[in-house]
Amino acid sequence: MNEKYLSAEERRRLTVETVVSLAAAQNPSEITTAAIAARMHVTQGALFRHFPSKDAIWQA
């Protein structure tokens, strides 16, 4: 599936997977939304279209 055209549900799932992957490599408290977005090859704005805040990403 082309990541550019994922459904909102799939994009949220991919975001959570990315956070878990980043947390395996670095201290979770140091993970920024910029780092998440960079790993996913999207903008921070794209993340916030699917999650209202960084806390919401962590809760997911």
PDB file of N, CA, C and O in Angstrom:
ATOM      1  N   MET A   1       0.848  -1.191   0.000  1.00  0.00           N
ATOM      2  CA  MET A   1       0.000   0.000   0.000  1.00  0.00           C
ATOM      3  C   MET A   1       0.886   1.244   0.000  1.00  0.00           C
ATOM      4  O   MET A   1       1.878   1.302   0.726  1.00  0.00           O
ATOM      5  N   ASN A   2       0.537   2.211  -0.793  1.00  0.00           N
ATOM      6  CA  ASN A   2       1.281   3.458  -0.855  1.00  0.00           C
ATOM      7  C   ASN A   2       1.012   4.265   0.415  1.00  0.00           C
ATOM      8  O   ASN A   2      -0.133   4.620   0.696  1.00  0.00           O
ATOM      9  N   GLU A   3       2.081   4.557   1.192  1.00  0.00           N
ATOM     10  CA  GLU A   3       1.905   5.257   2.462  1.00  0.00           C
ATOM     11  C   GLU A   3       1.316   6.658   2.293  1.00  0.00           C
ATOM     12  O   GLU A   3       0.742   7.207   3.233  1.00  0.00           O
ATOM     13  N   LYS A   4       1.454   7.228   1.119  1.00  0.00           N
ATOM     14  CA  LYS A   4       0.915   8.562   0.892  1.00  0.00           C
ATOM     15  C   LYS A   4      -0.612   8.565   0.942  1.00  0.00           C
ATOM     16  O   LYS A   4      -1.220   9.594   1.237  1.00  0.00           O
ATOM     17  N   TYR A   5      -1.230   7.430   0.657  1.00  0.00           N
ATOM     18  CA  TYR A   5      -2.680   7.368   0.569  1.00  0.00           C
ATOM     19  C   TYR A   5      -3.295   6.439   1.610  1.00  0.00           C
ATOM     20  O   TYR A   5      -4.244   5.716   1.309  1.00  0.00           O
ATOM     21  N   LEU A   6      -2.768   6.452   2.820  1.00  0.00           N
ATOM     22  CA  LEU A   6      -3.314   5.619   3.884  1.00  0.00           C
ATOM     23  C   LEU A   6      -4.586   6.241   4.453  1.00  0.00           C
ATOM     24  O   LEU A   6      -4.754   7.460   4.455  1.00  0.00           O
ATOM     25  N   SER A   7      -5.471   5.381   4.932  1.00  0.00           N
ATOM     26  CA  SER A   7      -6.657   5.872   5.625  1.00  0.00           C
ATOM     27  C   SER A   7      -6.226   6.491   6.956  1.00  0.00           C
ATOM     28  O   SER A   7      -5.103   6.271   7.410  1.00  0.00           O
ATOM     29  N   ALA A   8      -7.093   7.243   7.562  1.00  0.00           N
ATOM     30  CA  ALA A   8      -6.777   7.870   8.852  1.00  0.00           C
ATOM     31  C   ALA A   8      -6.432   6.807   9.892  1.00  0.00           C
ATOM     32  O   ALA A   8      -5.502   6.977  10.680  1.00  0.00           O
ATOM     33  N   GLU A   9      -7.186   5.712   9.887  1.00  0.00           N
ATOM     34  CA  GLU A   9      -6.928   4.630  10.846  1.00  0.00           C
ATOM     35  C   GLU A   9      -5.545   4.018  10.622  1.00  0.00           C
ATOM     36  O   GLU A   9      -4.809   3.774  11.578  1.00  0.00           O
ATOM     37  N   GLU A  10      -5.197   3.775   9.378  1.00  0.00           N
ATOM     38  CA  GLU A  10      -3.880   3.216   9.061  1.00  0.00           C
ATOM     39  C   GLU A  10      -2.758   4.201   9.408  1.00  0.00           C
ATOM     40  O   GLU A  10      -1.703   3.798   9.897  1.00  0.00           O
ATOM     41  N   ARG A  11      -2.988   5.475   9.156  1.00  0.00           N
ATOM     42  CA  ARG A  11      -1.977   6.500   9.480  1.00  0.00           C
ATOM     43  C   ARG A  11      -1.766   6.550  10.995  1.00  0.00           C
ATOM     44  O   ARG A  11      -0.630   6.674  11.455  1.00  0.00           O
ATOM     45  N   ARG A  12      -2.844   6.454  11.772  1.00  0.00           N
ATOM     46  CA  ARG A  12      -2.696   6.437  13.235  1.00  0.00           C
ATOM     47  C   ARG A  12      -1.933   5.192  13.687  1.00  0.00           C
ATOM     48  O   ARG A  12      -1.075   5.269  14.567  1.00  0.00           O
ATOM     49  N   ARG A  13      -2.249   4.043  13.083  1.00  0.00           N
ATOM     50  CA  ARG A  13      -1.548   2.805  13.425  1.00  0.00           C
ATOM     51  C   ARG A  13      -0.060   2.924  13.108  1.00  0.00           C
ATOM     52  O   ARG A  13       0.781   2.516  13.909  1.00  0.00           O
ATOM     53  N   LEU A  14       0.265   3.477  11.950  1.00  0.00           N
ATOM     54  CA  LEU A  14       1.654   3.659  11.561  1.00  0.00           C
ATOM     55  C   LEU A  14       2.366   4.625  12.512  1.00  0.00           C
ATOM     56  O   LEU A  14       3.540   4.430  12.827  1.00  0.00           O
ATOM     57  N   THR A  15       1.673   5.651  12.962  1.00  0.00           N
ATOM     58  CA  THR A  15       2.261   6.592  13.914  1.00  0.00           C
ATOM     59  C   THR A  15       2.622   5.887  15.214  1.00  0.00           C
ATOM     60  O   THR A  15       3.719   6.078  15.739  1.00  0.00           O
ATOM     61  N   VAL A  16       1.717   5.080  15.730  1.00  0.00           N
ATOM     62  CA  VAL A  16       1.977   4.345  16.974  1.00  0.00           C
ATOM     63  C   VAL A  16       3.155   3.392  16.775  1.00  0.00           C
ATOM     64  O   VAL A  16       4.027   3.307  17.640  1.00  0.00           O
ATOM     65  N   GLU A  17       3.194   2.686  15.668  1.00  0.00           N
ATOM     66  CA  GLU A  17       4.308   1.777  15.388  1.00  0.00           C
ATOM     67  C   GLU A  17       5.627   2.538  15.319  1.00  0.00           C
ATOM     68  O   GLU A  17       6.654   2.049  15.790  1.00  0.00           O
ATOM     69  N   THR A  18       5.601   3.718  14.740  1.00  0.00           N
ATOM     70  CA  THR A  18       6.804   4.536  14.643  1.00  0.00           C
ATOM     71  C   THR A  18       7.279   4.965  16.019  1.00  0.00           C
ATOM     72  O   THR A  18       8.478   4.930  16.296  1.00  0.00           O
ATOM     73  N   VAL A  19       6.361   5.368  16.884  1.00  0.00           N
ATOM     74  CA  VAL A  19       6.725   5.766  18.246  1.00  0.00           C
ATOM     75  C   VAL A  19       7.345   4.585  18.991  1.00  0.00           C
ATOM     76  O   VAL A  19       8.348   4.751  19.684  1.00  0.00           O
ATOM     77  N   VAL A  20       6.767   3.415  18.857  1.00  0.00           N
ATOM     78  CA  VAL A  20       7.311   2.221  19.522  1.00  0.00           C
ATOM     79  C   VAL A  20       8.719   1.936  19.006  1.00  0.00           C
ATOM     80  O   VAL A  20       9.613   1.609  19.788  1.00  0.00           O
ATOM     81  N   SER A  21       8.916   2.056  17.718  1.00  0.00           N
ATOM     82  CA  SER A  21      10.230   1.830  17.125  1.00  0.00           C
ATOM     83  C   SER A  21      11.255   2.846  17.642  1.00  0.00           C
ATOM     84  O   SER A  21      12.379   2.483  17.986  1.00  0.00           O
ATOM     85  N   LEU A  22      10.858   4.103  17.692  1.00  0.00           N
ATOM     86  CA  LEU A  22      11.757   5.136  18.214  1.00  0.00           C
ATOM     87  C   LEU A  22      12.078   4.896  19.688  1.00  0.00           C
ATOM     88  O   LEU A  22      13.213   5.092  20.122  1.00  0.00           O
ATOM     89  N   ALA A  23      11.074   4.470  20.451  1.00  0.00           N
ATOM     90  CA  ALA A  23      11.265   4.232  21.883  1.00  0.00           C
ATOM     91  C   ALA A  23      12.233   3.075  22.138  1.00  0.00           C
ATOM     92  O   ALA A  23      12.893   3.032  23.176  1.00  0.00           O
ATOM     93  N   ALA A  24      12.315   2.155  21.207  1.00  0.00           N
ATOM     94  CA  ALA A  24      13.251   1.040  21.348  1.00  0.00           C
ATOM     95  C   ALA A  24      14.695   1.504  21.176  1.00  0.00           C
ATOM     96  O   ALA A  24      15.624   0.842  21.639  1.00  0.00           O
ATOM     97  N   ALA A  25      14.877   2.640  20.510  1.00  0.00           N
ATOM     98  CA  ALA A  25      16.216   3.125  20.195  1.00  0.00           C
ATOM     99  C   ALA A  25      16.663   4.315  21.039  1.00  0.00           C
ATOM    100  O   ALA A  25      17.850   4.637  21.070  1.00  0.00           O
ATOM    101  N   GLN A  26      15.735   4.966  21.718  1.00  0.00           N
ATOM    102  CA  GLN A  26      16.100   6.135  22.513  1.00  0.00           C
ATOM    103  C   GLN A  26      15.127   6.307  23.668  1.00  0.00           C
ATOM    104  O   GLN A  26      14.075   5.669  23.713  1.00  0.00           O
ATOM    105  N   ASN A  27      15.488   7.163  24.584  1.00  0.00           N
ATOM    106  CA  ASN A  27      14.660   7.443  25.753  1.00  0.00           C
ATOM    107  C   ASN A  27      13.317   8.010  25.275  1.00  0.00           C
ATOM    108  O   ASN A  27      13.291   9.035  24.594  1.00  0.00           O
ATOM    109  N   PRO A  28      12.220   7.364  25.620  1.00  0.00           N
ATOM    110  CA  PRO A  28      10.910   7.842  25.154  1.00  0.00           C
ATOM    111  C   PRO A  28      10.620   9.298  25.516  1.00  0.00           C
ATOM    112  O   PRO A  28       9.931   9.991  24.767  1.00  0.00           O
ATOM    113  N   SER A  29      11.129   9.767  26.638  1.00  0.00           N
ATOM    114  CA  SER A  29      10.862  11.159  27.028  1.00  0.00           C
ATOM    115  C   SER A  29      11.553  12.158  26.098  1.00  0.00           C
ATOM    116  O   SER A  29      11.227  13.345  26.111  1.00  0.00           O
ATOM    117  N   GLU A  30      12.495  11.686  25.301  1.00  0.00           N
ATOM    118  CA  GLU A  30      13.216  12.565  24.374  1.00  0.00           C
ATOM    119  C   GLU A  30      12.648  12.529  22.951  1.00  0.00           C
ATOM    120  O   GLU A  30      13.135  13.239  22.071  1.00  0.00           O
ATOM    121  N   ILE A  31      11.635  11.717  22.729  1.00  0.00           N
ATOM    122  CA  ILE A  31      11.042  11.618  21.390  1.00  0.00           C
ATOM    123  C   ILE A  31      10.156  12.836  21.143  1.00  0.00           C
ATOM    124  O   ILE A  31       9.250  13.129  21.924  1.00  0.00           O
ATOM    125  N   THR A  32      10.428  13.530  20.060  1.00  0.00           N
ATOM    126  CA  THR A  32       9.648  14.716  19.705  1.00  0.00           C
ATOM    127  C   THR A  32       8.704  14.398  18.549  1.00  0.00           C
ATOM    128  O   THR A  32       8.887  13.419  17.826  1.00  0.00           O
ATOM    129  N   THR A  33       7.704  15.238  18.396  1.00  0.00           N
ATOM    130  CA  THR A  33       6.816  15.053  17.254  1.00  0.00           C
ATOM    131  C   THR A  33       7.588  15.278  15.955  1.00  0.00           C
ATOM    132  O   THR A  33       7.262  14.677  14.931  1.00  0.00           O
ATOM    133  N   ALA A  34       8.594  16.128  15.986  1.00  0.00           N
ATOM    134  CA  ALA A  34       9.427  16.339  14.796  1.00  0.00           C
ATOM    135  C   ALA A  34      10.157  15.046  14.422  1.00  0.00           C
ATOM    136  O   ALA A  34      10.270  14.720  13.241  1.00  0.00           O
ATOM    137  N   ALA A  35      10.651  14.312  15.419  1.00  0.00           N
ATOM    138  CA  ALA A  35      11.345  13.051  15.148  1.00  0.00           C
ATOM    139  C   ALA A  35      10.377  12.001  14.612  1.00  0.00           C
ATOM    140  O   ALA A  35      10.719  11.238  13.708  1.00  0.00           O
ATOM    141  N   ILE A  36       9.176  11.964  15.168  1.00  0.00           N
ATOM    142  CA  ILE A  36       8.165  11.020  14.687  1.00  0.00           C
ATOM    143  C   ILE A  36       7.842  11.325  13.226  1.00  0.00           C
ATOM    144  O   ILE A  36       7.834  10.429  12.381  1.00  0.00           O
ATOM    145  N   ALA A  37       7.578  12.589  12.941  1.00  0.00           N
ATOM    146  CA  ALA A  37       7.232  13.004  11.586  1.00  0.00           C
ATOM    147  C   ALA A  37       8.373  12.713  10.609  1.00  0.00           C
ATOM    148  O   ALA A  37       8.136  12.242   9.497  1.00  0.00           O
ATOM    149  N   ALA A  38       9.596  12.991  11.020  1.00  0.00           N
ATOM    150  CA  ALA A  38      10.744  12.748  10.147  1.00  0.00           C
ATOM    151  C   ALA A  38      10.870  11.266   9.820  1.00  0.00           C
ATOM    152  O   ALA A  38      11.123  10.906   8.670  1.00  0.00           O
ATOM    153  N   ARG A  39      10.699  10.405  10.814  1.00  0.00           N
ATOM    154  CA  ARG A  39      10.802   8.953  10.600  1.00  0.00           C
ATOM    155  C   ARG A  39       9.713   8.478   9.644  1.00  0.00           C
ATOM    156  O   ARG A  39       9.926   7.550   8.863  1.00  0.00           O
ATOM    157  N   MET A  40       8.546   9.117   9.708  1.00  0.00           N
ATOM    158  CA  MET A  40       7.415   8.723   8.864  1.00  0.00           C
ATOM    159  C   MET A  40       7.441   9.412   7.498  1.00  0.00           C
ATOM    160  O   MET A  40       6.648   9.073   6.620  1.00  0.00           O
ATOM    161  N   HIS A  41       8.343  10.373   7.316  1.00  0.00           N
ATOM    162  CA  HIS A  41       8.432  11.150   6.072  1.00  0.00           C
ATOM    163  C   HIS A  41       7.158  11.955   5.830  1.00  0.00           C
ATOM    164  O   HIS A  41       6.657  12.042   4.709  1.00  0.00           O
ATOM    165  N   VAL A  42       6.644  12.547   6.924  1.00  0.00           N
ATOM    166  CA  VAL A  42       5.487  13.450   6.839  1.00  0.00           C
ATOM    167  C   VAL A  42       5.823  14.714   7.626  1.00  0.00           C
ATOM    168  O   VAL A  42       6.856  14.786   8.292  1.00  0.00           O
ATOM    169  N   THR A  43       4.952  15.697   7.544  1.00  0.00           N
ATOM    170  CA  THR A  43       5.149  16.917   8.322  1.00  0.00           C
ATOM    171  C   THR A  43       4.542  16.750   9.712  1.00  0.00           C
ATOM    172  O   THR A  43       3.719  15.863   9.941  1.00  0.00           O
ATOM    173  N   GLN A  44       4.958  17.613  10.633  1.00  0.00           N
ATOM    174  CA  GLN A  44       4.328  17.594  11.955  1.00  0.00           C
ATOM    175  C   GLN A  44       2.842  17.896  11.824  1.00  0.00           C
ATOM    176  O   GLN A  44       2.030  17.325  12.553  1.00  0.00           O
ATOM    177  N   GLY A  45       2.482  18.767  10.924  1.00  0.00           N
ATOM    178  CA  GLY A  45       1.079  19.085  10.695  1.00  0.00           C
ATOM    179  C   GLY A  45       0.278  17.852  10.318  1.00  0.00           C
ATOM    180  O   GLY A  45      -0.875  17.704  10.723  1.00  0.00           O
ATOM    181  N   ALA A  46       0.890  16.966   9.541  1.00  0.00           N
ATOM    182  CA  ALA A  46       0.200  15.726   9.160  1.00  0.00           C
ATOM    183  C   ALA A  46      -0.082  14.874  10.392  1.00  0.00           C
ATOM    184  O   ALA A  46      -1.144  14.261  10.491  1.00  0.00           O
ATOM    185  N   LEU A  47       0.858  14.832  11.328  1.00  0.00           N
ATOM    186  CA  LEU A  47       0.619  14.083  12.567  1.00  0.00           C
ATOM    187  C   LEU A  47      -0.573  14.649  13.314  1.00  0.00           C
ATOM    188  O   LEU A  47      -1.424  13.909  13.806  1.00  0.00           O
ATOM    189  N   PHE A  48      -0.623  15.972  13.392  1.00  0.00           N
ATOM    190  CA  PHE A  48      -1.668  16.615  14.176  1.00  0.00           C
ATOM    191  C   PHE A  48      -3.025  16.643  13.481  1.00  0.00           C
ATOM    192  O   PHE A  48      -4.016  17.071  14.073  1.00  0.00           O
ATOM    193  N   ARG A  49      -3.075  16.190  12.236  1.00  0.00           N
ATOM    194  CA  ARG A  49      -4.383  15.982  11.597  1.00  0.00           C
ATOM    195  C   ARG A  49      -5.032  14.705  12.139  1.00  0.00           C
ATOM    196  O   ARG A  49      -6.252  14.546  12.086  1.00  0.00           O
ATOM    197  N   HIS A  50      -4.206  13.807  12.655  1.00  0.00           N
ATOM    198  CA  HIS A  50      -4.709  12.524  13.148  1.00  0.00           C
ATOM    199  C   HIS A  50      -4.721  12.423  14.669  1.00  0.00           C
ATOM    200  O   HIS A  50      -5.428  11.589  15.235  1.00  0.00           O
ATOM    201  N   PHE A  51      -3.946  13.263  15.320  1.00  0.00           N
ATOM    202  CA  PHE A  51      -3.879  13.287  16.784  1.00  0.00           C
ATOM    203  C   PHE A  51      -3.910  14.746  17.229  1.00  0.00           C
ATOM    204  O   PHE A  51      -3.181  15.569  16.676  1.00  0.00           O
ATOM    205  N   PRO A  52      -4.738  15.083  18.215  1.00  0.00           N
ATOM    206  CA  PRO A  52      -4.843  16.478  18.638  1.00  0.00           C
ATOM    207  C   PRO A  52      -3.627  16.991  19.410  1.00  0.00           C
ATOM    208  O   PRO A  52      -3.426  18.201  19.518  1.00  0.00           O
ATOM    209  N   SER A  53      -2.810  16.067  19.951  1.00  0.00           N
ATOM    210  CA  SER A  53      -1.653  16.490  20.736  1.00  0.00           C
ATOM    211  C   SER A  53      -0.636  15.355  20.816  1.00  0.00           C
ATOM    212  O   SER A  53      -0.926  14.216  20.450  1.00  0.00           O
ATOM    213  N   LYS A  54       0.557  15.684  21.299  1.00  0.00           N
ATOM    214  CA  LYS A  54       1.575  14.649  21.519  1.00  0.00           C
ATOM    215  C   LYS A  54       1.075  13.652  22.562  1.00  0.00           C
ATOM    216  O   LYS A  54       1.304  12.450  22.427  1.00  0.00           O
ATOM    217  N   ASP A  55       0.407  14.131  23.579  1.00  0.00           N
ATOM    218  CA  ASP A  55      -0.147  13.229  24.601  1.00  0.00           C
ATOM    219  C   ASP A  55      -1.110  12.217  23.966  1.00  0.00           C
ATOM    220  O   ASP A  55      -1.127  11.048  24.350  1.00  0.00           O
ATOM    221  N   ALA A  56      -1.895  12.662  23.012  1.00  0.00           N
ATOM    222  CA  ALA A  56      -2.826  11.746  22.346  1.00  0.00           C
ATOM    223  C   ALA A  56      -2.074  10.654  21.576  1.00  0.00           C
ATOM    224  O   ALA A  56      -2.529   9.512  21.506  1.00  0.00           O
ATOM    225  N   ILE A  57      -0.943  11.005  21.009  1.00  0.00           N
ATOM    226  CA  ILE A  57      -0.121   9.992  20.333  1.00  0.00           C
ATOM    227  C   ILE A  57       0.349   8.967  21.350  1.00  0.00           C
ATOM    228  O   ILE A  57       0.268   7.763  21.105  1.00  0.00           O
ATOM    229  N   TRP A  58       0.839   9.437  22.488  1.00  0.00           N
ATOM    230  CA  TRP A  58       1.328   8.520  23.526  1.00  0.00           C
ATOM    231  C   TRP A  58       0.206   7.650  24.086  1.00  0.00           C
ATOM    232  O   TRP A  58       0.425   6.475  24.377  1.00  0.00           O
ATOM    233  N   GLN A  59      -0.975   8.204  24.236  1.00  0.00           N
ATOM    234  CA  GLN A  59      -2.100   7.414  24.760  1.00  0.00           C
ATOM    235  C   GLN A  59      -2.516   6.327  23.775  1.00  0.00           C
ATOM    236  O   GLN A  59      -2.963   5.254  24.179  1.00  0.00           O
ATOM    237  N   ALA A  60      -2.367   6.608  22.490  1.00  0.00           N
ATOM    238  CA  ALA A  60      -2.729   5.604  21.478  1.00  0.00           C
ATOM    239  C   ALA A  60      -1.772   4.429  21.536  1.00  0.00           C
ATOM    240  O   ALA A  60      -1.911   3.481  20.764  1.00  0.00           O
TER     241      ALA A  60
END
